[in-house]
């Protein structure tokens, strides 16, 4: 297994991200949000060209390979209605040449935020995900879809349906996302998903893994995040199963313990984020070594 982490979980700034990866002795990173000196923080495929040049040069000087682009393409902040699909395709067109420059194979994508009353995946989602996937495949790149707050993450059944409808698409499995996502394949009121059930459904198509761990807290109607293996995400079981099945691809940490990427009210300075990221990485190393 190739250990790494999602960039903005190690800090807001490029400097903090590089230092955290170096302190762990890792050689790869999954780039998502980044603040480059002189520029505002944004996704790695959306920062200005000059900022991207600086970031890529700094990463290369540090000996850190960008293993995956954690893109915002079709993510939980977007629906079929907004923004227009042309905006999505423009994101793809900006992402592809940057991946090629960075010699990055994988890009994380999603499949739009579903409506609360949505029971099935509409054909328009399939069409759009097919087009985005094919554009990356035609460029020699591999899109991986994450089970998150999107159509493909509505249930294991929906994930398999999406994979079946989109040739060439692979999966990035997040161990904790089932903890806070409802199983929309079951009758309402929907129960929360089962991480092990979801993993076993998509493991044959999984080319990348995100590690975070959590338990559901009904009192606050949200998840509490924990060290890897200490929550309900079945992290040890999933990694053990992956190892037995010969999995040798990426395993990327996404602690969420100090800052949550999609929570606008969750903010922190670089120091505590970086410290948590490093400790999380060390704990994951021990867990993997003990399998």
Residue pairs with C-beta under 8 A, 6 or more apart in sequence:
1 239
1 242
1 243
1 247
1 248
1 249
1 250
1 251
1 288
2 28
2 67
2 248
2 249
2 250
2 251
3 24
3 26
3 28
3 251
3 252
3 253
3 281
3 284
3 285
3 288
4 21
4 26
4 28
4 29
4 30
4 67
4 250
4 251
4 252
4 253
5 20
5 21
5 24
5 26
5 29
5 30
5 252
5 253
5 254
5 277
5 280
5 281
6 30
6 32
6 70
6 210
6 252
6 253
6 254
6 261
7 17
7 29
7 30
7 31
7 32
7 33
7 34
7 44
7 70
8 17
8 32
8 33
8 34
8 41
8 259
8 261
9 253
9 254
9 255
9 256
9 259
9 261
9 273
9 277
10 16
10 17
10 20
10 21
10 273
10 274
10 277
10 278
11 17
11 19
11 20
11 270
11 273
11 274
11 277
12 33
12 34
12 35
12 41
12 270
12 273
13 34
13 35
13 36
13 37
13 270
14 34
14 35
14 36
14 37
14 54
14 55
14 58
15 37
16 270
16 273
16 274
17 29
17 34
18 58
18 59
18 62
18 64
19 274
20 274
20 277
20 278
20 281
21 27
21 29
21 62
21 64
22 62
22 64
23 278
24 278
24 281
24 282
24 285
26 64
26 281
27 63
27 64
27 65
28 64
28 65
28 66
28 67
28 250
29 59
29 64
29 65
29 66
29 67
30 66
30 67
30 68
30 69
30 70
30 108
30 250
30 252
31 44
31 55
31 66
31 68
31 69
31 70
32 43
32 44
32 69
32 70
32 261
33 41
33 42
33 43
33 44
33 261
34 41
34 42
34 43
34 44
34 47
34 55
35 41
36 47
36 51
36 52
36 54
36 55
37 54
38 51
39 47
39 48
39 50
39 51
43 70
43 71
43 72
44 52
44 55
44 66
44 69
44 70
44 71
44 98
45 69
45 71
45 72
45 91
45 94
45 95
45 98
45 99
46 72
46 91
46 94
47 55
52 98
56 66
56 101
56 102
59 65
59 66
59 102
65 103
65 104
66 102
66 103
66 104
67 104
67 105
67 106
67 250
67 252
68 104
68 105
68 106
68 107
68 108
68 144
68 172
68 208
68 250
68 252
69 95
69 98
69 99
69 102
69 104
69 106
69 107
69 108
70 108
71 91
71 95
71 107
71 108
71 109
72 78
72 91
73 88
73 91
73 92
73 95
73 107
73 109
73 110
73 132
74 88
74 109
74 110
74 111
74 112
74 128
74 129
74 132
74 150
75 109
75 110
75 113
75 148
75 150
76 110
76 113
76 148
76 149
76 150
76 262
77 113
77 262
78 88
78 112
78 113
79 112
79 113
79 115
80 112
80 122
80 124
80 125
80 128
85 128
88 128
88 132
89 131
89 132
89 135
92 132
92 135
92 136
93 135
95 107
96 135
96 136
96 139
96 141
99 105
99 107
99 139
99 141
100 139
100 140
100 141
104 141
105 141
105 142
106 141
106 142
106 143
106 144
106 172
106 207
106 208
106 250
107 136
107 141
107 142
107 143
107 144
108 143
108 144
108 145
108 146
108 172
108 208
109 129
109 132
109 133
109 143
109 144
109 145
109 146
110 145
110 146
110 148
110 150
110 152
110 153
111 121
111 125
111 128
111 129
111 145
111 150
111 151
111 152
111 153
111 162
112 125
112 128
112 150
112 151
113 149
113 150
114 121
114 150
114 151
114 154
114 184
118 151
118 154
118 184
119 184
121 151
121 152
121 154
121 158
121 161
121 162
125 151
125 162
126 162
126 165
126 166
129 145
129 152
129 162
129 165
129 166
129 169
130 165
130 166
130 167
132 143
133 143
133 166
133 167
133 168
133 169
134 168
136 142
136 143
137 143
137 168
142 170
142 207
143 168
143 169
143 170
144 169
144 170
144 171
144 172
144 207
144 208
145 152
145 159
145 162
145 163
145 169
145 170
145 171
145 172
146 152
146 153
146 171
146 172
146 173
146 174
146 177
146 210
147 153
147 159
147 171
147 173
147 174
147 177
147 178
147 181
147 198
147 202
148 174
148 177
148 181
149 177
149 181
149 262
151 158
151 162
152 158
152 159
152 162
153 159
153 177
153 181
154 181
154 182
154 183
154 184
154 185
155 183
155 184
155 185
155 186
155 193
155 198
156 183
156 185
156 193
156 197
156 198
156 201
156 202
157 185
157 201
158 184
158 185
159 171
159 198
159 201
159 202
160 201
160 202
162 169
163 169
163 171
163 202
163 205
169 205
170 205
170 206
170 207
170 208
171 202
171 205
171 206
171 207
171 208
172 206
172 207
172 208
172 209
172 210
173 198
173 199
173 202
173 203
173 206
173 208
173 209
173 210
173 238
174 209
174 210
174 212
174 254
175 195
175 199
175 209
175 210
175 211
175 212
175 213
175 233
175 234
175 235
175 238
176 195
176 212
176 213
176 214
176 223
176 225
176 231
176 233
176 256
177 193
177 210
178 192
178 193
178 194
178 195
178 197
178 198
178 233
179 192
179 193
179 195
179 214
179 215
179 216
179 223
179 231
179 232
179 233
180 192
180 214
180 216
180 222
180 223
181 192
181 193
182 190
182 191
182 192
182 193
183 190
183 191
183 192
183 193
183 194
184 190
192 216
195 232
195 233
195 234
195 238
196 234
196 237
196 238
199 206
199 234
199 238
199 241
200 241
203 241
203 242
203 245
206 242
206 247
207 249
207 250
208 249
208 250
208 252
209 238
209 239
209 242
209 247
209 249
209 250
209 251
209 252
210 252
210 253
210 254
211 228
211 235
211 239
211 251
211 252
211 253
211 254
211 284
212 225
212 228
212 233
212 253
212 254
212 255
212 256
213 225
213 226
213 227
213 228
213 229
213 230
213 231
213 232
213 233
213 235
214 223
214 224
214 225
214 226
214 231
214 232
214 233
214 256
215 223
215 224
215 226
215 231
215 232
216 223
216 224
216 232
217 223
217 224
224 231
225 231
225 255
225 256
225 257
225 260
226 257
227 257
227 279
227 280
227 283
228 235
228 253
228 280
228 283
228 284
228 287
229 235
229 236
229 283
229 287
235 287
236 287
236 291
239 251
239 287
239 288
239 291
240 291
243 288
243 291
251 284
251 288
253 277
253 280
253 281
253 284
254 261
255 276
255 277
255 280
257 276
257 280
258 268
258 272
258 273
258 276
259 266
259 267
259 268
259 273
260 266
